[in-house]
Amino acid sequence: MSGKDQKIKDEVEKTLNVFDQLEKIEASQFIYTKIKAKIESSSTEKKGLLSVNKRKLIMAAVMIIVIFLNTFSILHYLQSNSQNSNNQAEYLSAFAQQYSLVSTNRDYLENLYKGN
């Protein structure tokens, strides 16, 4: 073997010997129980924020609000539309009178005789 290969082997041996020299760390007997309890408590906290029943309640409230707003919008539109149609009829009538677009036979005859 060459000197380079020997040097690599020595470094590998040193590294592996370090693992043998490490002290074993002792954990508490109840570490597993503590970790499990922590996981369970964190999962129940997350579920408690927006449980299924709360989500359904929120969705129902939003739907009621949307339906109410739609109903209000439709009623407002229909009311303003009927007012606009009344105003539109008045405007058309005034326009027709202004430009003498609406005339009866009587008006025509009166204008005809006045002109002669």
Buried (B, 14 or more C-beta within 10 A) or exposed (E): EEEEEEEEEEEEEEEEEEEEEEEEEEEEEEEEEEEEEEEEEEEEEEEEEEEEEEEEEEEEEEEEEEEEEEEEEEEEEEEEEEEEEEEEEEEEEEEEEEEEEEEEEEEEEEEEEEEE
